[in-house]
Amino acid sequence: MRQQIAAANWKMNLTYGQGQELLDRILNENIVLSAHQRAVFAVPFPYLVMAYQRLVSKDNYFAAAQNCSDKKSGAYTGEVSAEMLRSIDVKYCVIGHSERREYFGEQDHTLAAKVELCLENGITPIFCCGEPLSIREVGAQNSFVETQLREAMFHLAEAQFREIVIAYEPIWAIGTGKTATSAQAQEMHAHIREMLGRKFGKPTADNIPILYGGSVKAGNAREIFQQPDVDGGLVGGASLQAEEFITIIRSLK
Ligand code: 13P
C-alpha cells in the first residue's frame, strides 16, 4: 500500500517547552504505526534536535523542517541549508508552503532548487501546491496546480521524483475552517496523480503520497483520508492540540 502520512505543521507557534509537552503527550499514546504509515512533525528549526531525540526510537515517526535554503552553503545570513538538516538526521522538509510563497516571495524556480538540494541530501521534500480562491472561483485550479508542479519538479528524473511527497493545500481552506469537501479533495488528488502519471509513468504516480491540507481536524480527517487518492494530511492548527492530532494519526488508512 502507498504510504499514508499524518504530518503536523506547527508553523511559527509554541515555545520550546510547549513543543516538548505537545510531543510527549502525543507519543505517550503509543500509537503503533503500520509499515505503510508515518507521523511527521514539521517543527521550527530550533526544536528539530529536541523533536528528533524524542522521535528517533519510535518506528515511523519523524521530525521535519518547515523550509530550507535554495543555496548550498555560504554567506546567506539567517538561512538553513539542506546539508545542515541532513547533518542532524532530518528526513523530511516542507517545501513551497503557500505562506512562504505569499509572504516570502518564493517562486517556482527557487522551489526547484530547494527540491534538488533536499534530494541530494537524502531529505524527502513535502512539496506544497494549491490554488487561491480567485482561481477556484473561475474553475482554473487544475491548470494552476499543474503549473506549480511542472515548474518546480518536472525537471527531475523519474528515480528522483519517486522520493517526493506532495501536499495539496487549497489556500482558501488554510486556517479558515473552510475545508475542501472530500469530493473536491479527491477530484484534485486524482487529477494530480493523473498528471504525474503522464510525466513519470503510472507506476511511479501510483506510489507518490498526496496529502491534503487545509482545516483538517479530528472531526473530518477520517472522511477525507478515506478518499482513494488522499494519502493523509498536512495539518496546521489542529496539530497544535494533542487530542486532535492523536485522532488525526489514528484516522490514517
Ligand atoms: P490549517 O490546518 O491550520 O488549515 O493549516 C493547513 C496548513 O497550512 C498546513 O501546512
Boltz pocket constraint, residues with backbone or C-beta under 6 A from the ligand:
constraints:
  - pocket:
      binder: B
      contacts: [[A, 9], [A, 97], [A, 169], [A, 173], [A, 174], [A, 175], [A, 176], [A, 177], [A, 213], [A, 214], [A, 215], [A, 216], [A, 234], [A, 235], [A, 236], [A, 237], [A, 238]]
      max_distance: 6.0
